[in-house]
């Protein structure tokens, strides 16, 4: 499966979550990431896609091969939704905190797996999460 340098993928169903995972896997492989780093970005993207669907009510993922802030080639995946947002992002990043029935490891786990992690959210305005894996 080939992936263009940037792809925008809607997330509105469980099938879309699977599709995001497949596209990130293809992009990571094509970018030349090691198997370990492929697994990290795929796992982070899968968790964040599921969060986008379950907590954000759906949204989108943008998968792109680009150059990061440090001038290093990278694979970046950006998740956005127009859901209820996160009132306390610090609390949401704490291991074990959840508003649902999960383990509360999605956001904090994705942060640990990625080389770069960014979270922006406002109540009533949705959420944006970016994960980056550097191409070494």
N, C-alpha and C positions, 0 to 999 in steps of 0.2 A: 504494500500500500504506500503510495507516495503522498507527501504532504507539501503544499506550497509553502513559501517562506512565511506566510501569515494566513491563518484561517480563523474565521468567526463561526462559532458553533452555537446554535440555540440550545438551551437546556430547559425543556418543558416536560420531560418524561424520564423514566428509568432507562429507556432505550438511548436517550440522549446522553445520559451519564456514561453508559457503556461506550458510546461513540466518541465522547471526549477522551476517555481512557485509551481507546484504540488510536486516535489521532495523535495523542501525546506520545504513545509508544512509538509510532512510526516516525514522528518528528525527532524524538530523542535518538533513535537508532540512526536516522539519516544525518543527524548533527554529529555523530561520532562519539556520543557520550559512552563512558564505560558501562558495563552491565549494572554495576552497583549504582551509579548515578542515574541510569535509566530507571531503575527500580524506585529510587527515591522520588524523582519527579513524577513518575506515573502514579505512585501511591499518594503523593500530596495532591495531585490533580484530581484523582478519583475521590478523595475525601472532600475536597473543596467543591467539586461538581455536585456531589450528593448534598452538601450543605446549601449550595445555591438553590437546588430543587426543593429540599425539605423545609429549610428555614427562610429562604428568600422568596419562595413561591415560584421559582424559575428565573431564568435570566440568560446569560450567555458566557461563553468562554472564548478568549482570543489566544490562539497559539501562534507564537512567532519566534523565529530565529533572528536575533538581533545583536546589537552591541550594548552592553550594560553601562552604567554610570562610571565604572572603573575602566572603561575602554576594552573590556574583555568580551569576546564572543559568548553568547549565551542563548539558552532556550527559555523564553518567558511565557508564562500562562497567566492571563488576567481574567478573573471571574467578576462579573457584575450582576447585580439584581436591583430591582426597585421595591424590595420587600420592606418589612417593618424596621430594618436596621438593628443595630446593636447599641443598647443604651450605655453599657459600660464595657468598652473594648478590653481594658486591663483584666477585668473579671472573666470575660469570654476567653481570654488567652490562658487562663489558669487551668492546669490539668485537672480533669474531673468535673469541671463546671459545664452544665448543659441545661438547656431549656426544654429538651426533649427526653427521649428514653435511651439515648446513646451513652457511650462511655465518657463523653466530654474530652476526647483526645483529638478531634478533627483539626481545629485551628492550631492548637499547640503542637500537635504532631506534624502538621504541614510546615510549621515554622522550623522545627528541628530538622526536617528532611531537606529543606531547600537551602541553597547558598544565600539567597536573599528572600526576604518576606516583607510584605507591606500590607497593612490592613487599614482601610478607611471606612467608617460607617457613622451614620447619624440616624437617630430615631425618626422614622417616617420618611426617610430619604434613600434607604437602601444601603448596600454594602459593596465594596470593591476590595478584592484580595488579589495580590500579585505574588507569584512564586517564580524564582529564577534559579536555574541550574547553569553554572558556568561550563563552557566547553573547554576542557583542559587538553 
